[in-house]
């Protein structure tokens, strides 16, 4: 390991300033390989319970513009692709403030129904618009996914995607 004397550090302030600049947190934000930071919550906040008939609105915030892919796993383990879907093909979200999901003008909403129990939403964000996940059938316009959530995660982590973010939100549902 090379050691620097005090005199070497005194004669090289430009080098030290450059090293400090390169290591500063602000520089990391321009790194194209950085993951996309995602925040997701419900209109009532995190860790909420919902009862049959409740309509849930989710709020999503990204630190970069990205295409989002949203999956919902119900209490029975069934996974549905929520976005993109047959009623909302546009799944590009801009960075910034929390945006409602579904948007106010959407032709669908999330209404709690059976099966009840522990459920989760998983959101992937990518710079790629064309990630194709095979779905079968359609339930209220949402395709049922054959794979598990962990299999989906592996597909989204393919090396062809430089930017990727992932977030999970657990919710509880119950009958009235």
N, C-alpha and C positions, 0 to 999 in steps of 0.2 A: 504494500500500500504506500503510495507516495504521500509524503508529508509536506505541507506548505509552511514556510516560516512567516512570521509577522511582516517581514520586509517584502515578501512576495505578494502578500495580500494588499499591502499599502500601495504597491506599484501597479496593481491591476484592478482599479475600481470599475473600469468598464466591463471587465470579464465578470466580476462579482455582480454588478447591476444586471448584466445580461442573464446570468444564471438565476437571479432572483425573479426576473421577469418571466423566464421560461417556466419556473416552478410556481408561479402565482395561480390562484384558483381561477381567475378570469380567463386565462389561456385555455384551460380545460374545456370551456364551453364551446370553443371552436373546433375541437377534436371531432372529426367526422365519424370516428368509430365509437363515440360515446353512446351509451344507450339512451333511449327516450324515456324521460321521467313522466310517470302517469299518476294522477290522483283520481280516484273514483270513490264516490259516496252516494248515498240516497238523499232524497229531499228532506229526510228526517235525521240525517247524519249516519255515522257508522254504527255497527252492532245493534241494529234494530230488529224487532220482531214485527211481522205483518200478519194480518188475519185474512181469511177468505173474503174476497171481494175488494180488498184494498187495491188501489192503483198506485204503483211505484214509479217514480221518476228518478233516474240516475243522473248524476252530475259528473262530467269528465273534464279534466284539465290536463293538457300536455305542455311540455316545455319546448317542443318543436312541432312544426306542421307534420302531419302524418296521416296515413290511412289506418283506420282502426277496424279491428276484427273482434267482435264481441260474441262470447259463448256463455251459455247458461246451463248449469247442471242442476237438475231438480233433485228432490229428496230420494227418488228411486234410482238415481245415477244416470238417467237419460240426459244426453247433451244436445242442445239445440244451437244452431248458428243464428244469432240475433242480427248481426250486421256483418257484411251486407245481406240484405234479404230481398225478396221479390217486390216488396213495397217501398224499400229504400235502398236503391243501388248505390247512391252517393254515400261513401263512407270516409270522405276526406274531412279531417277536423283541423282547424287552425290552432296554433299555440295560444296560450293565454288563459283568460278567465274560464271559470267552470261553464260548460255548455250542457244544456239538458239533453238527456237521451231517454226516450225518443224526443226529437225536436217538437216544438209546439204544433207545427203543421203536419206532423206525421200521421199516416193512416192507421197506426197501430198504437197500442199502449200495453203496459205490463199490468195485468190484473191477477192477483193471487188466487190460485185454485189448487186442488189436489194434484199430486200427492203433497203432503205437508211434512215439514221437518227442516233439516239443515240443507241449505242450498248455497250455490255460489255462482258468481259472475267472474269470468276471466276475460280480460281485455288485452289484446296484443296490438301494438302500434308499430308500423313499419313505413319505410319510405317507398315500399313497393305496393302498387295498386292491384297487382295481378296474382296474388297468392290464392291458389285454388284448393279448397278442402272439399272432398267428396261428401255430399249429403244424400240422404234417401228420404223420399216422401216429403211432405210439408205439413206442418201443423201451424195454422193461422199465419201462413206465409213464411214460417221459419223452417229451414231444413234441419232434419235430424242427422247428427254426425255419427258415423260408425265408430270412430276412434274415441279413446279416453282422453281426458284433459292432458295427461302426461304425454300421450302420443301426439296430440296437437302441438304441445310445447316443443317437442323434438322437430316437428315439421317447420315450425316458425323459426327455429334456430339454424336453418340451413345456411351454409357459408355464403350463398349468393345475396344475402340480406345484410348490408353493413350496419344499418341502424335498426334496433329493435328494442321495444319496451314491453313490459308485462306487468299487469296488476291484477290482484284478486280481491274480491269483496264477498264476505260471507254474510248471509242473511238467514233468518229463521222465519218459517211460515207455519201457521197453525189454523185449524178450523175455528169457527166462531163459537 
